[in-house]
């Protein structure tokens, strides 16, 4: 269970590679740091450990890293207040 409230991450396309997501969300300072975190098993995608750095993350998925939870949203979802 994450220690912080879920943080929305707005996706600007169909998907984002997992390592790029971690860098874009400022959870890692570099692509190399993201790769190491993923390879070491420090990232969960939808509650399952993910070790593929190029894993395609799509809208509706949840990514957990070190007590931080990202909820990936489509750009249209984020713009819709309903």
PDB file with SEQRES, HELIX, SHEET and CRYST1 records, atoms N, CA, C and O in Angstrom:
SEQRES   1 A   82  UNK UNK UNK UNK UNK UNK UNK UNK UNK UNK UNK UNK UNK          
SEQRES   2 A   82  UNK UNK UNK UNK UNK UNK UNK UNK UNK UNK UNK UNK UNK          
SEQRES   3 A   82  UNK UNK UNK UNK UNK UNK UNK UNK UNK UNK UNK UNK UNK          
SEQRES   4 A   82  UNK UNK UNK UNK UNK UNK UNK UNK UNK UNK UNK UNK UNK          
SEQRES   5 A   82  UNK UNK UNK UNK UNK UNK UNK UNK UNK UNK UNK UNK UNK          
SEQRES   6 A   82  UNK UNK UNK UNK UNK UNK UNK UNK UNK UNK UNK UNK UNK          
SEQRES   7 A   82  UNK UNK UNK UNK                                              
HELIX    1 AA1 UNK A   18  UNK A   24  1                                   7    
HELIX    2 AA2 UNK A   31  UNK A   39  1                                   9    
HELIX    3 AA3 UNK A   75  UNK A   79  1                                   5    
SHEET    1 AA1 5 UNK A   7  UNK A  11  0                                        
SHEET    2 AA1 5 UNK A  68  UNK A  74  1                                        
SHEET    3 AA1 5 UNK A  62  UNK A  65 -1                                        
SHEET    4 AA1 5 UNK A  43  UNK A  45 -1                                        
SHEET    5 AA1 5 UNK A  48  UNK A  49 -1                                        
SHEET    1 AA2 2 UNK A  15  UNK A  17  0                                        
SHEET    2 AA2 2 UNK A  56  UNK A  58 -1                                        
CRYST1    1.000    1.000    1.000  90.00  90.00  90.00 P 1           1          
ATOM      1  N   UNK A   1       0.842  -1.184   0.000  1.00  0.00           N  
ATOM      2  CA  UNK A   1       0.000   0.000   0.000  1.00  0.00           C  
ATOM      3  C   UNK A   1       0.884   1.243   0.000  1.00  0.00           C  
ATOM      4  O   UNK A   1       1.773   1.352   0.844  1.00  0.00           O  
ATOM      5  N   UNK A   2       0.671   2.161  -0.901  1.00  0.00           N  
ATOM      6  CA  UNK A   2       1.510   3.353  -0.947  1.00  0.00           C  
ATOM      7  C   UNK A   2       1.290   4.238   0.266  1.00  0.00           C  
ATOM      8  O   UNK A   2       0.202   4.273   0.842  1.00  0.00           O  
ATOM      9  N   UNK A   3       2.359   4.963   0.650  1.00  0.00           N  
ATOM     10  CA  UNK A   3       2.268   5.815   1.828  1.00  0.00           C  
ATOM     11  C   UNK A   3       1.750   7.205   1.485  1.00  0.00           C  
ATOM     12  O   UNK A   3       1.422   7.974   2.389  1.00  0.00           O  
ATOM     13  N   UNK A   4       1.667   7.545   0.211  1.00  0.00           N  
ATOM     14  CA  UNK A   4       1.167   8.846  -0.205  1.00  0.00           C  
ATOM     15  C   UNK A   4      -0.076   8.654  -1.071  1.00  0.00           C  
ATOM     16  O   UNK A   4      -0.267   7.582  -1.645  1.00  0.00           O  
ATOM     17  N   UNK A   5      -0.923   9.679  -1.171  1.00  0.00           N  
ATOM     18  CA  UNK A   5      -2.098   9.559  -2.048  1.00  0.00           C  
ATOM     19  C   UNK A   5      -1.656   9.356  -3.495  1.00  0.00           C  
ATOM     20  O   UNK A   5      -0.579   9.815  -3.877  1.00  0.00           O  
ATOM     21  N   UNK A   6      -2.461   8.682  -4.300  1.00  0.00           N  
ATOM     22  CA  UNK A   6      -2.103   8.478  -5.708  1.00  0.00           C  
ATOM     23  C   UNK A   6      -1.932   9.811  -6.439  1.00  0.00           C  
ATOM     24  O   UNK A   6      -2.692  10.756  -6.226  1.00  0.00           O  
ATOM     25  N   UNK A   7      -0.931   9.863  -7.293  1.00  0.00           N  
ATOM     26  CA  UNK A   7      -0.644  11.049  -8.091  1.00  0.00           C  
ATOM     27  C   UNK A   7      -1.024  10.767  -9.542  1.00  0.00           C  
ATOM     28  O   UNK A   7      -0.552   9.784 -10.113  1.00  0.00           O  
ATOM     29  N   UNK A   8      -1.854  11.592 -10.144  1.00  0.00           N  
ATOM     30  CA  UNK A   8      -2.183  11.362 -11.554  1.00  0.00           C  
ATOM     31  C   UNK A   8      -1.007  11.718 -12.454  1.00  0.00           C  
ATOM     32  O   UNK A   8      -0.295  12.691 -12.210  1.00  0.00           O  
ATOM     33  N   UNK A   9      -0.815  10.920 -13.494  1.00  0.00           N  
ATOM     34  CA  UNK A   9       0.175  11.218 -14.529  1.00  0.00           C  
ATOM     35  C   UNK A   9      -0.569  11.214 -15.850  1.00  0.00           C  
ATOM     36  O   UNK A   9      -1.134  10.192 -16.241  1.00  0.00           O  
ATOM     37  N   UNK A  10      -0.575  12.353 -16.547  1.00  0.00           N  
ATOM     38  CA  UNK A  10      -1.329  12.491 -17.792  1.00  0.00           C  
ATOM     39  C   UNK A  10      -0.472  12.005 -18.967  1.00  0.00           C  
ATOM     40  O   UNK A  10       0.621  12.510 -19.221  1.00  0.00           O  
ATOM     41  N   UNK A  11      -1.002  11.028 -19.654  1.00  0.00           N  
ATOM     42  CA  UNK A  11      -0.346  10.410 -20.799  1.00  0.00           C  
ATOM     43  C   UNK A  11      -0.664  11.223 -22.047  1.00  0.00           C  
ATOM     44  O   UNK A  11      -1.824  11.567 -22.276  1.00  0.00           O  
ATOM     45  N   UNK A  12       0.331  11.532 -22.848  1.00  0.00           N  
ATOM     46  CA  UNK A  12       0.109  12.347 -24.043  1.00  0.00           C  
ATOM     47  C   UNK A  12       0.118  11.531 -25.331  1.00  0.00           C  
ATOM     48  O   UNK A  12       0.238  12.093 -26.420  1.00  0.00           O  
ATOM     49  N   UNK A  13      -0.004  10.259 -25.218  1.00  0.00           N  
ATOM     50  CA  UNK A  13      -0.041   9.377 -26.382  1.00  0.00           C  
ATOM     51  C   UNK A  13      -0.706   8.082 -25.972  1.00  0.00           C  
ATOM     52  O   UNK A  13      -1.399   8.026 -24.955  1.00  0.00           O  
ATOM     53  N   UNK A  14      -0.499   7.042 -26.758  1.00  0.00           N  
ATOM     54  CA  UNK A  14      -1.109   5.746 -26.460  1.00  0.00           C  
ATOM     55  C   UNK A  14      -0.439   5.062 -25.275  1.00  0.00           C  
ATOM     56  O   UNK A  14      -1.101   4.390 -24.484  1.00  0.00           O  
ATOM     57  N   UNK A  15       0.896   5.237 -25.150  1.00  0.00           N  
ATOM     58  CA  UNK A  15       1.632   4.608 -24.055  1.00  0.00           C  
ATOM     59  C   UNK A  15       2.919   5.386 -23.813  1.00  0.00           C  
ATOM     60  O   UNK A  15       3.289   6.272 -24.584  1.00  0.00           O  
ATOM     61  N   UNK A  16       3.603   5.023 -22.701  1.00  0.00           N  
ATOM     62  CA  UNK A  16       4.928   5.562 -22.405  1.00  0.00           C  
ATOM     63  C   UNK A  16       5.759   4.398 -21.862  1.00  0.00           C  
ATOM     64  O   UNK A  16       5.261   3.623 -21.046  1.00  0.00           O  
ATOM     65  N   UNK A  17       7.013   4.259 -22.297  1.00  0.00           N  
ATOM     66  CA  UNK A  17       7.860   3.215 -21.731  1.00  0.00           C  
ATOM     67  C   UNK A  17       8.056   3.458 -20.229  1.00  0.00           C  
ATOM     68  O   UNK A  17       8.138   4.601 -19.778  1.00  0.00           O  
ATOM     69  N   UNK A  18       8.128   2.386 -19.481  1.00  0.00           N  
ATOM     70  CA  UNK A  18       8.213   2.483 -18.021  1.00  0.00           C  
ATOM     71  C   UNK A  18       9.386   3.348 -17.568  1.00  0.00           C  
ATOM     72  O   UNK A  18       9.218   4.187 -16.683  1.00  0.00           O  
ATOM     73  N   UNK A  19      10.567   3.163 -18.155  1.00  0.00           N  
ATOM     74  CA  UNK A  19      11.714   3.964 -17.718  1.00  0.00           C  
ATOM     75  C   UNK A  19      11.513   5.450 -18.008  1.00  0.00           C  
ATOM     76  O   UNK A  19      11.925   6.300 -17.220  1.00  0.00           O  
ATOM     77  N   UNK A  20      10.881   5.760 -19.134  1.00  0.00           N  
ATOM     78  CA  UNK A  20      10.592   7.159 -19.473  1.00  0.00           C  
ATOM     79  C   UNK A  20       9.554   7.752 -18.521  1.00  0.00           C  
ATOM     80  O   UNK A  20       9.632   8.929 -18.171  1.00  0.00           O  
ATOM     81  N   UNK A  21       8.587   6.942 -18.105  1.00  0.00           N  
ATOM     82  CA  UNK A  21       7.576   7.398 -17.149  1.00  0.00           C  
ATOM     83  C   UNK A  21       8.229   7.784 -15.827  1.00  0.00           C  
ATOM     84  O   UNK A  21       7.918   8.834 -15.264  1.00  0.00           O  
ATOM     85  N   UNK A  22       9.125   6.949 -15.332  1.00  0.00           N  
ATOM     86  CA  UNK A  22       9.775   7.234 -14.051  1.00  0.00           C  
ATOM     87  C   UNK A  22      10.573   8.529 -14.120  1.00  0.00           C  
ATOM     88  O   UNK A  22      10.589   9.306 -13.166  1.00  0.00           O  
ATOM     89  N   UNK A  23      11.233   8.760 -15.248  1.00  0.00           N  
ATOM     90  CA  UNK A  23      12.004   9.994 -15.418  1.00  0.00           C  
ATOM     91  C   UNK A  23      11.065  11.193 -15.573  1.00  0.00           C  
ATOM     92  O   UNK A  23      11.287  12.235 -14.955  1.00  0.00           O  
ATOM     93  N   UNK A  24      10.018  11.054 -16.394  1.00  0.00           N  
ATOM     94  CA  UNK A  24       9.080  12.162 -16.627  1.00  0.00           C  
ATOM     95  C   UNK A  24       8.334  12.558 -15.356  1.00  0.00           C  
ATOM     96  O   UNK A  24       7.994  13.727 -15.171  1.00  0.00           O  
ATOM     97  N   UNK A  25       8.079  11.584 -14.479  1.00  0.00           N  
ATOM     98  CA  UNK A  25       7.366  11.857 -13.233  1.00  0.00           C  
ATOM     99  C   UNK A  25       8.322  12.271 -12.109  1.00  0.00           C  
ATOM    100  O   UNK A  25       7.908  12.426 -10.961  1.00  0.00           O  
ATOM    101  N   UNK A  26       9.591  12.448 -12.447  1.00  0.00           N  
ATOM    102  CA  UNK A  26      10.636  12.854 -11.490  1.00  0.00           C  
ATOM    103  C   UNK A  26      10.820  11.855 -10.359  1.00  0.00           C  
ATOM    104  O   UNK A  26      11.170  12.235  -9.242  1.00  0.00           O  
ATOM    105  N   UNK A  27      10.587  10.583 -10.642  1.00  0.00           N  
ATOM    106  CA  UNK A  27      10.837   9.543  -9.642  1.00  0.00           C  
ATOM    107  C   UNK A  27      12.264   9.028  -9.739  1.00  0.00           C  
ATOM    108  O   UNK A  27      12.756   8.371  -8.821  1.00  0.00           O  
ATOM    109  N   UNK A  28      12.931   9.328 -10.854  1.00  0.00           N  
ATOM    110  CA  UNK A  28      14.338   9.003 -11.063  1.00  0.00           C  
ATOM    111  C   UNK A  28      14.999  10.203 -11.731  1.00  0.00           C  
ATOM    112  O   UNK A  28      14.381  10.899 -12.537  1.00  0.00           O  
ATOM    113  N   UNK A  29      16.252  10.433 -11.386  1.00  0.00           N  
ATOM    114  CA  UNK A  29      16.952  11.603 -11.921  1.00  0.00           C  
ATOM    115  C   UNK A  29      17.454  11.404 -13.345  1.00  0.00           C  
ATOM    116  O   UNK A  29      17.739  12.371 -14.051  1.00  0.00           O  
ATOM    117  N   UNK A  30      17.560  10.134 -13.766  1.00  0.00           N  
ATOM    118  CA  UNK A  30      18.064   9.870 -15.120  1.00  0.00           C  
ATOM    119  C   UNK A  30      17.492   8.559 -15.639  1.00  0.00           C  
ATOM    120  O   UNK A  30      16.922   7.767 -14.889  1.00  0.00           O  
ATOM    121  N   UNK A  31      17.658   8.352 -16.933  1.00  0.00           N  
ATOM    122  CA  UNK A  31      17.218   7.095 -17.524  1.00  0.00           C  
ATOM    123  C   UNK A  31      17.994   5.914 -16.965  1.00  0.00           C  
ATOM    124  O   UNK A  31      17.440   4.828 -16.791  1.00  0.00           O  
ATOM    125  N   UNK A  32      19.270   6.122 -16.685  1.00  0.00           N  
ATOM    126  CA  UNK A  32      20.095   5.058 -16.102  1.00  0.00           C  
ATOM    127  C   UNK A  32      19.616   4.668 -14.715  1.00  0.00           C  
ATOM    128  O   UNK A  32      19.579   3.486 -14.376  1.00  0.00           O  
ATOM    129  N   UNK A  33      19.249   5.659 -13.914  1.00  0.00           N  
ATOM    130  CA  UNK A  33      18.732   5.378 -12.567  1.00  0.00           C  
ATOM    131  C   UNK A  33      17.405   4.633 -12.657  1.00  0.00           C  
ATOM    132  O   UNK A  33      17.137   3.725 -11.871  1.00  0.00           O  
ATOM    133  N   UNK A  34      16.576   5.030 -13.628  1.00  0.00           N  
ATOM    134  CA  UNK A  34      15.294   4.350 -13.826  1.00  0.00           C  
ATOM    135  C   UNK A  34      15.518   2.896 -14.213  1.00  0.00           C  
ATOM    136  O   UNK A  34      14.855   1.998 -13.693  1.00  0.00           O  
ATOM    137  N   UNK A  35      16.454   2.669 -15.127  1.00  0.00           N  
ATOM    138  CA  UNK A  35      16.758   1.305 -15.572  1.00  0.00           C  
ATOM    139  C   UNK A  35      17.195   0.441 -14.393  1.00  0.00           C  
ATOM    140  O   UNK A  35      16.723  -0.687 -14.247  1.00  0.00           O  
ATOM    141  N   UNK A  36      18.082   0.951 -13.559  1.00  0.00           N  
ATOM    142  CA  UNK A  36      18.567   0.178 -12.410  1.00  0.00           C  
ATOM    143  C   UNK A  36      17.449  -0.131 -11.424  1.00  0.00           C  
ATOM    144  O   UNK A  36      17.366  -1.244 -10.904  1.00  0.00           O  
ATOM    145  N   UNK A  37      16.594   0.844 -11.165  1.00  0.00           N  
ATOM    146  CA  UNK A  37      15.479   0.643 -10.243  1.00  0.00           C  
ATOM    147  C   UNK A  37      14.548  -0.452 -10.761  1.00  0.00           C  
ATOM    148  O   UNK A  37      14.089  -1.304 -10.001  1.00  0.00           O  
ATOM    149  N   UNK A  38      14.277  -0.414 -12.063  1.00  0.00           N  
ATOM    150  CA  UNK A  38      13.382  -1.407 -12.670  1.00  0.00           C  
ATOM    151  C   UNK A  38      14.020  -2.791 -12.644  1.00  0.00           C  
ATOM    152  O   UNK A  38      13.394  -3.759 -12.214  1.00  0.00           O  
ATOM    153  N   UNK A  39      15.264  -2.884 -13.104  1.00  0.00           N  
ATOM    154  CA  UNK A  39      15.960  -4.172 -13.160  1.00  0.00           C  
ATOM    155  C   UNK A  39      16.101  -4.792 -11.771  1.00  0.00           C  
ATOM    156  O   UNK A  39      16.064  -6.014 -11.627  1.00  0.00           O  
ATOM    157  N   UNK A  40      16.263  -3.951 -10.755  1.00  0.00           N  
ATOM    158  CA  UNK A  40      16.407  -4.438  -9.378  1.00  0.00           C  
ATOM    159  C   UNK A  40      15.071  -4.824  -8.746  1.00  0.00           C  
ATOM    160  O   UNK A  40      15.038  -5.243  -7.589  1.00  0.00           O  
ATOM    161  N   UNK A  41      13.965  -4.689  -9.490  1.00  0.00           N  
ATOM    162  CA  UNK A  41      12.659  -5.111  -8.978  1.00  0.00           C  
ATOM    163  C   UNK A  41      11.984  -4.098  -8.081  1.00  0.00           C  
ATOM    164  O   UNK A  41      11.130  -4.462  -7.273  1.00  0.00           O  
ATOM    165  N   UNK A  42      12.352  -2.829  -8.207  1.00  0.00           N  
ATOM    166  CA  UNK A  42      11.802  -1.797  -7.339  1.00  0.00           C  
ATOM    167  C   UNK A  42      10.549  -1.117  -7.856  1.00  0.00           C  
ATOM    168  O   UNK A  42      10.106  -0.120  -7.286  1.00  0.00           O  
ATOM    169  N   UNK A  43       9.965  -1.647  -8.940  1.00  0.00           N  
ATOM    170  CA  UNK A  43       8.801  -0.993  -9.542  1.00  0.00           C  
ATOM    171  C   UNK A  43       7.673  -2.016  -9.704  1.00  0.00           C  
ATOM    172  O   UNK A  43       7.892  -3.132 -10.174  1.00  0.00           O  
ATOM    173  N   UNK A  44       6.465  -1.611  -9.306  1.00  0.00           N  
ATOM    174  CA  UNK A  44       5.282  -2.447  -9.503  1.00  0.00           C  
ATOM    175  C   UNK A  44       4.379  -1.793 -10.538  1.00  0.00           C  
ATOM    176  O   UNK A  44       4.154  -0.583 -10.491  1.00  0.00           O  
ATOM    177  N   UNK A  45       3.866  -2.577 -11.463  1.00  0.00           N  
ATOM    178  CA  UNK A  45       2.866  -2.117 -12.415  1.00  0.00           C  
ATOM    179  C   UNK A  45       1.616  -2.940 -12.158  1.00  0.00           C  
ATOM    180  O   UNK A  45       1.626  -4.161 -12.315  1.00  0.00           O  
ATOM    181  N   UNK A  46       0.549  -2.278 -11.767  1.00  0.00           N  
ATOM    182  CA  UNK A  46      -0.704  -2.952 -11.401  1.00  0.00           C  
ATOM    183  C   UNK A  46      -0.476  -4.033 -10.343  1.00  0.00           C  
ATOM    184  O   UNK A  46      -1.080  -5.105 -10.394  1.00  0.00           O  
ATOM    185  N   UNK A  47       0.406  -3.735  -9.384  1.00  0.00           N  
ATOM    186  CA  UNK A  47       0.647  -4.621  -8.258  1.00  0.00           C  
ATOM    187  C   UNK A  47       1.613  -5.762  -8.509  1.00  0.00           C  
ATOM    188  O   UNK A  47       1.818  -6.591  -7.623  1.00  0.00           O  
ATOM    189  N   UNK A  48       2.218  -5.831  -9.696  1.00  0.00           N  
ATOM    190  CA  UNK A  48       3.143  -6.906 -10.047  1.00  0.00           C  
ATOM    191  C   UNK A  48       4.524  -6.315 -10.325  1.00  0.00           C  
ATOM    192  O   UNK A  48       4.640  -5.306 -11.020  1.00  0.00           O  
ATOM    193  N   UNK A  49       5.569  -6.941  -9.785  1.00  0.00           N  
ATOM    194  CA  UNK A  49       6.930  -6.465 -10.032  1.00  0.00           C  
ATOM    195  C   UNK A  49       7.207  -6.514 -11.533  1.00  0.00           C  
ATOM    196  O   UNK A  49       6.951  -7.519 -12.196  1.00  0.00           O  
ATOM    197  N   UNK A  50       7.736  -5.404 -12.051  1.00  0.00           N  
ATOM    198  CA  UNK A  50       8.047  -5.310 -13.486  1.00  0.00           C  
ATOM    199  C   UNK A  50       9.537  -5.052 -13.651  1.00  0.00           C  
ATOM    200  O   UNK A  50      10.062  -4.088 -13.094  1.00  0.00           O  
ATOM    201  N   UNK A  51      10.222  -5.900 -14.406  1.00  0.00           N  
ATOM    202  CA  UNK A  51      11.660  -5.749 -14.609  1.00  0.00           C  
ATOM    203  C   UNK A  51      12.021  -5.384 -16.049  1.00  0.00           C  
ATOM    204  O   UNK A  51      13.202  -5.318 -16.390  1.00  0.00           O  
ATOM    205  N   UNK A  52      11.022  -5.147 -16.892  1.00  0.00           N  
ATOM    206  CA  UNK A  52      11.283  -4.719 -18.278  1.00  0.00           C  
ATOM    207  C   UNK A  52      11.211  -3.199 -18.341  1.00  0.00           C  
ATOM    208  O   UNK A  52      10.150  -2.615 -18.125  1.00  0.00           O  
ATOM    209  N   UNK A  53      12.324  -2.567 -18.633  1.00  0.00           N  
ATOM    210  CA  UNK A  53      12.359  -1.099 -18.618  1.00  0.00           C  
ATOM    211  C   UNK A  53      11.541  -0.484 -19.740  1.00  0.00           C  
ATOM    212  O   UNK A  53      11.080   0.651 -19.613  1.00  0.00           O  
ATOM    213  N   UNK A  54      11.353  -1.206 -20.830  1.00  0.00           N  
ATOM    214  CA  UNK A  54      10.587  -0.663 -21.954  1.00  0.00           C  
ATOM    215  C   UNK A  54       9.128  -1.111 -21.928  1.00  0.00           C  
ATOM    216  O   UNK A  54       8.416  -0.973 -22.923  1.00  0.00           O  
ATOM    217  N   UNK A  55       8.687  -1.644 -20.803  1.00  0.00           N  
ATOM    218  CA  UNK A  55       7.287  -2.045 -20.650  1.00  0.00           C  
ATOM    219  C   UNK A  55       6.392  -0.862 -21.024  1.00  0.00           C  
ATOM    220  O   UNK A  55       6.597   0.251 -20.539  1.00  0.00           O  
ATOM    221  N   UNK A  56       5.406  -1.098 -21.881  1.00  0.00           N  
ATOM    222  CA  UNK A  56       4.489  -0.036 -22.290  1.00  0.00           C  
ATOM    223  C   UNK A  56       3.444   0.183 -21.204  1.00  0.00           C  
ATOM    224  O   UNK A  56       2.677  -0.724 -20.880  1.00  0.00           O  
ATOM    225  N   UNK A  57       3.415   1.373 -20.650  1.00  0.00           N  
ATOM    226  CA  UNK A  57       2.442   1.731 -19.627  1.00  0.00           C  
ATOM    227  C   UNK A  57       1.352   2.552 -20.306  1.00  0.00           C  
ATOM    228  O   UNK A  57       1.633   3.531 -20.997  1.00  0.00           O  
ATOM    229  N   UNK A  58       0.107   2.140 -20.100  1.00  0.00           N  
ATOM    230  CA  UNK A  58      -1.027   2.766 -20.775  1.00  0.00           C  
ATOM    231  C   UNK A  58      -1.989   3.380 -19.752  1.00  0.00           C  
ATOM    232  O   UNK A  58      -1.895   3.121 -18.553  1.00  0.00           O  
ATOM    233  N   UNK A  59      -2.908   4.195 -20.253  1.00  0.00           N  
ATOM    234  CA  UNK A  59      -3.914   4.817 -19.389  1.00  0.00           C  
ATOM    235  C   UNK A  59      -4.665   3.747 -18.612  1.00  0.00           C  
ATOM    236  O   UNK A  59      -4.981   2.682 -19.143  1.00  0.00           O  
ATOM    237  N   UNK A  60      -4.943   4.043 -17.354  1.00  0.00           N  
ATOM    238  CA  UNK A  60      -5.663   3.119 -16.489  1.00  0.00           C  
ATOM    239  C   UNK A  60      -4.755   2.249 -15.641  1.00  0.00           C  
ATOM    240  O   UNK A  60      -5.226   1.554 -14.740  1.00  0.00           O  
ATOM    241  N   UNK A  61      -3.461   2.279 -15.917  1.00  0.00           N  
ATOM    242  CA  UNK A  61      -2.544   1.467 -15.134  1.00  0.00           C  
ATOM    243  C   UNK A  61      -1.994   2.249 -13.945  1.00  0.00           C  
ATOM    244  O   UNK A  61      -1.982   3.480 -13.932  1.00  0.00           O  
ATOM    245  N   UNK A  62      -1.541   1.494 -12.953  1.00  0.00           N  
ATOM    246  CA  UNK A  62      -0.993   2.053 -11.721  1.00  0.00           C  
ATOM    247  C   UNK A  62       0.464   1.625 -11.603  1.00  0.00           C  
ATOM    248  O   UNK A  62       0.796   0.462 -11.832  1.00  0.00           O  
ATOM    249  N   UNK A  63       1.328   2.567 -11.246  1.00  0.00           N  
ATOM    250  CA  UNK A  63       2.751   2.282 -11.071  1.00  0.00           C  
ATOM    251  C   UNK A  63       3.148   2.706  -9.663  1.00  0.00           C  
ATOM    252  O   UNK A  63       2.921   3.848  -9.263  1.00  0.00           O  
ATOM    253  N   UNK A  64       3.743   1.780  -8.915  1.00  0.00           N  
ATOM    254  CA  UNK A  64       4.187   2.055  -7.543  1.00  0.00           C  
ATOM    255  C   UNK A  64       5.704   1.973  -7.458  1.00  0.00           C  
ATOM    256  O   UNK A  64       6.313   1.014  -7.932  1.00  0.00           O  
ATOM    257  N   UNK A  65       6.317   3.008  -6.839  1.00  0.00           N  
ATOM    258  CA  UNK A  65       7.762   3.073  -6.662  1.00  0.00           C  
ATOM    259  C   UNK A  65       8.044   3.702  -5.306  1.00  0.00           C  
ATOM    260  O   UNK A  65       7.626   4.830  -5.047  1.00  0.00           O  
ATOM    261  N   UNK A  66       8.740   2.994  -4.453  1.00  0.00           N  
ATOM    262  CA  UNK A  66       9.178   3.551  -3.163  1.00  0.00           C  
ATOM    263  C   UNK A  66       8.089   4.316  -2.411  1.00  0.00           C  
ATOM    264  O   UNK A  66       8.337   5.418  -1.924  1.00  0.00           O  
ATOM    265  N   UNK A  67       6.896   3.749  -2.313  1.00  0.00           N  
ATOM    266  CA  UNK A  67       5.815   4.379  -1.579  1.00  0.00           C  
ATOM    267  C   UNK A  67       5.060   5.449  -2.346  1.00  0.00           C  
ATOM    268  O   UNK A  67       4.138   6.059  -1.805  1.00  0.00           O  
ATOM    269  N   UNK A  68       5.433   5.689  -3.600  1.00  0.00           N  
ATOM    270  CA  UNK A  68       4.743   6.658  -4.445  1.00  0.00           C  
ATOM    271  C   UNK A  68       3.908   5.897  -5.465  1.00  0.00           C  
ATOM    272  O   UNK A  68       4.391   4.966  -6.110  1.00  0.00           O  
ATOM    273  N   UNK A  69       2.647   6.303  -5.602  1.00  0.00           N  
ATOM    274  CA  UNK A  69       1.743   5.656  -6.547  1.00  0.00           C  
ATOM    275  C   UNK A  69       1.383   6.640  -7.651  1.00  0.00           C  
ATOM    276  O   UNK A  69       0.927   7.751  -7.380  1.00  0.00           O  
ATOM    277  N   UNK A  70       1.590   6.222  -8.903  1.00  0.00           N  
ATOM    278  CA  UNK A  70       1.175   7.016 -10.056  1.00  0.00           C  
ATOM    279  C   UNK A  70      -0.026   6.338 -10.696  1.00  0.00           C  
ATOM    280  O   UNK A  70      -0.011   5.129 -10.926  1.00  0.00           O  
ATOM    281  N   UNK A  71      -1.054   7.107 -10.980  1.00  0.00           N  
ATOM    282  CA  UNK A  71      -2.199   6.608 -11.726  1.00  0.00           C  
ATOM    283  C   UNK A  71      -2.133   7.239 -13.107  1.00  0.00           C  
ATOM    284  O   UNK A  71      -2.273   8.453 -13.250  1.00  0.00           O  
ATOM    285  N   UNK A  72      -1.923   6.421 -14.111  1.00  0.00           N  
ATOM    286  CA  UNK A  72      -1.737   6.915 -15.474  1.00  0.00           C  
ATOM    287  C   UNK A  72      -3.112   7.176 -16.089  1.00  0.00           C  
ATOM    288  O   UNK A  72      -3.984   6.307 -16.086  1.00  0.00           O  
ATOM    289  N   UNK A  73      -3.286   8.383 -16.611  1.00  0.00           N  
ATOM    290  CA  UNK A  73      -4.554   8.798 -17.202  1.00  0.00           C  
ATOM    291  C   UNK A  73      -4.346   9.248 -18.635  1.00  0.00           C  
ATOM    292  O   UNK A  73      -3.304   9.804 -18.982  1.00  0.00           O  
ATOM    293  N   UNK A  74      -5.348   9.004 -19.462  1.00  0.00           N  
ATOM    294  CA  UNK A  74      -5.332   9.537 -20.825  1.00  0.00           C  
ATOM    295  C   UNK A  74      -5.510  11.043 -20.752  1.00  0.00           C  
ATOM    296  O   UNK A  74      -6.131  11.549 -19.818  1.00  0.00           O  
ATOM    297  N   UNK A  75      -4.981  11.750 -21.707  1.00  0.00           N  
ATOM    298  CA  UNK A  75      -5.083  13.212 -21.723  1.00  0.00           C  
ATOM    299  C   UNK A  75      -6.545  13.664 -21.693  1.00  0.00           C  
ATOM    300  O   UNK A  75      -6.871  14.648 -21.029  1.00  0.00           O  
ATOM    301  N   UNK A  76      -7.420  12.962 -22.396  1.00  0.00           N  
ATOM    302  CA  UNK A  76      -8.841  13.311 -22.426  1.00  0.00           C  
ATOM    303  C   UNK A  76      -9.493  13.117 -21.060  1.00  0.00           C  
ATOM    304  O   UNK A  76     -10.350  13.910 -20.671  1.00  0.00           O  
ATOM    305  N   UNK A  77      -9.099  12.071 -20.323  1.00  0.00           N  
ATOM    306  CA  UNK A  77      -9.634  11.821 -18.977  1.00  0.00           C  
ATOM    307  C   UNK A  77      -9.278  12.962 -18.037  1.00  0.00           C  
ATOM    308  O   UNK A  77     -10.112  13.423 -17.258  1.00  0.00           O  
ATOM    309  N   UNK A  78      -8.042  13.410 -18.119  1.00  0.00           N  
ATOM    310  CA  UNK A  78      -7.572  14.459 -17.222  1.00  0.00           C  
ATOM    311  C   UNK A  78      -8.288  15.776 -17.487  1.00  0.00           C  
ATOM    312  O   UNK A  78      -8.488  16.570 -16.567  1.00  0.00           O  
ATOM    313  N   UNK A  79      -8.674  16.012 -18.731  1.00  0.00           N  
ATOM    314  CA  UNK A  79      -9.351  17.263 -19.089  1.00  0.00           C  
ATOM    315  C   UNK A  79     -10.831  17.232 -18.742  1.00  0.00           C  
ATOM    316  O   UNK A  79     -11.454  18.284 -18.603  1.00  0.00           O  
ATOM    317  N   UNK A  80     -11.399  16.047 -18.600  1.00  0.00           N  
ATOM    318  CA  UNK A  80     -12.838  15.888 -18.318  1.00  0.00           C  
ATOM    319  C   UNK A  80     -13.082  15.959 -16.821  1.00  0.00           C  
ATOM    320  O   UNK A  80     -12.636  15.069 -16.096  1.00  0.00           O  
ATOM    321  N   UNK A  81     -13.774  16.982 -16.326  1.00  0.00           N  
ATOM    322  CA  UNK A  81     -13.992  17.139 -14.880  1.00  0.00           C  
ATOM    323  C   UNK A  81     -14.959  16.122 -14.296  1.00  0.00           C  
ATOM    324  O   UNK A  81     -15.031  16.000 -13.073  1.00  0.00           O  
ATOM    325  N   UNK A  82     -15.706  15.386 -15.113  1.00  0.00           N  
ATOM    326  CA  UNK A  82     -16.694  14.428 -14.614  1.00  0.00           C  
ATOM    327  C   UNK A  82     -16.101  13.163 -14.134  1.00  0.00           C  
ATOM    328  O   UNK A  82     -16.824  12.272 -13.688  1.00  0.00           O  
TER     329      UNK A  82                                                      
END                                                                             
